[in-house]
Every structure is written in C-alpha cells, then in structure tokens.
Amino acid sequence: MVDTLLGGNWAILAHEWAGPAGIDPEHWQDVVEAAAEAAGVDVEFVVIPRRSLTVVFNRAAPPTFAQVRASIEVIERHR
C-alpha cells in the first residue's frame, strides 16, 4: 500500500470489506499509518461516514476531488 501512496495514488477502504475475517477501519488506518511513517510518507485519512468509506492519500501528491469521486463511484457500483 505504501508503494501505491508513494506513486501518487490513493486507497479507499469500504468499511464493509473489514467483515468478520478482516480488520476494522480504525485498525486498518493504524496499520497503514505505521507503514507509511516507517517509509517516510506523510499520509492523510479522510473518513466519509455517509458512504462508510475511508480514503488515504500521500499529502505530497494528493488526488483531485474528481479522481476520488470517480473511485467512490466505482465502489458504489460494486456494492
């Protein structure tokens, strides 16, 4: 995931993906944050409660609103 963020991309966690076999969104955020910190990547998380999503991106290469919106639309279509 850190390589993705270093490349100027972002990641989105749909909270239902955590499920009984997965990790909860808060734990996912902790794991990603620790890995990013170890790699020297300054990340930001944006929780979107209405959509039950968490977005993470590299602050040095943030995505545009349109890019994130397009990613969210893909997730919404597959729900």
Contacts in CASP RR format, 6 or more apart in sequence:
PFRMAT RR
TARGET T0000
AUTHOR 0000-0000-0000
METHOD contacts of the structure
MODEL  1
MVDTLLGGNWAILAHEWAGPAGIDPEHWQDVVEAAAEAAGVDVEFVVIPR
RSLTVVFNRAAPPTFAQVRASIEVIERHR
1 11 0 8 1.000
1 32 0 8 1.000
1 35 0 8 1.000
1 56 0 8 1.000
2 32 0 8 1.000
2 35 0 8 1.000
2 36 0 8 1.000
2 38 0 8 1.000
2 39 0 8 1.000
2 41 0 8 1.000
4 10 0 8 1.000
4 11 0 8 1.000
5 11 0 8 1.000
5 36 0 8 1.000
5 41 0 8 1.000
5 43 0 8 1.000
5 56 0 8 1.000
5 57 0 8 1.000
5 58 0 8 1.000
6 39 0 8 1.000
6 41 0 8 1.000
6 58 0 8 1.000
7 58 0 8 1.000
7 61 0 8 1.000
8 57 0 8 1.000
8 58 0 8 1.000
8 60 0 8 1.000
8 61 0 8 1.000
8 63 0 8 1.000
9 57 0 8 1.000
9 63 0 8 1.000
10 55 0 8 1.000
10 56 0 8 1.000
10 57 0 8 1.000
10 58 0 8 1.000
10 62 0 8 1.000
10 63 0 8 1.000
10 67 0 8 1.000
10 68 0 8 1.000
10 71 0 8 1.000
11 32 0 8 1.000
11 55 0 8 1.000
11 56 0 8 1.000
11 57 0 8 1.000
12 53 0 8 1.000
12 54 0 8 1.000
12 55 0 8 1.000
12 56 0 8 1.000
12 68 0 8 1.000
12 71 0 8 1.000
12 72 0 8 1.000
12 75 0 8 1.000
13 25 0 8 1.000
13 28 0 8 1.000
13 53 0 8 1.000
13 54 0 8 1.000
13 56 0 8 1.000
14 52 0 8 1.000
14 53 0 8 1.000
14 75 0 8 1.000
14 79 0 8 1.000
15 25 0 8 1.000
15 52 0 8 1.000
15 53 0 8 1.000
15 54 0 8 1.000
16 52 0 8 1.000
16 79 0 8 1.000
18 24 0 8 1.000
18 25 0 8 1.000
18 28 0 8 1.000
23 31 0 8 1.000
25 47 0 8 1.000
25 54 0 8 1.000
28 54 0 8 1.000
29 45 0 8 1.000
29 54 0 8 1.000
29 56 0 8 1.000
32 43 0 8 1.000
32 45 0 8 1.000
32 56 0 8 1.000
33 43 0 8 1.000
33 45 0 8 1.000
36 42 0 8 1.000
36 43 0 8 1.000
41 58 0 8 1.000
41 60 0 8 1.000
42 58 0 8 1.000
42 59 0 8 1.000
42 60 0 8 1.000
43 56 0 8 1.000
43 57 0 8 1.000
43 58 0 8 1.000
43 59 0 8 1.000
44 56 0 8 1.000
44 57 0 8 1.000
44 59 0 8 1.000
44 62 0 8 1.000
45 54 0 8 1.000
45 55 0 8 1.000
45 56 0 8 1.000
46 54 0 8 1.000
46 55 0 8 1.000
46 56 0 8 1.000
46 57 0 8 1.000
47 53 0 8 1.000
47 54 0 8 1.000
48 54 0 8 1.000
48 55 0 8 1.000
48 72 0 8 1.000
51 72 0 8 1.000
51 76 0 8 1.000
53 72 0 8 1.000
53 75 0 8 1.000
55 68 0 8 1.000
55 71 0 8 1.000
57 63 0 8 1.000
END
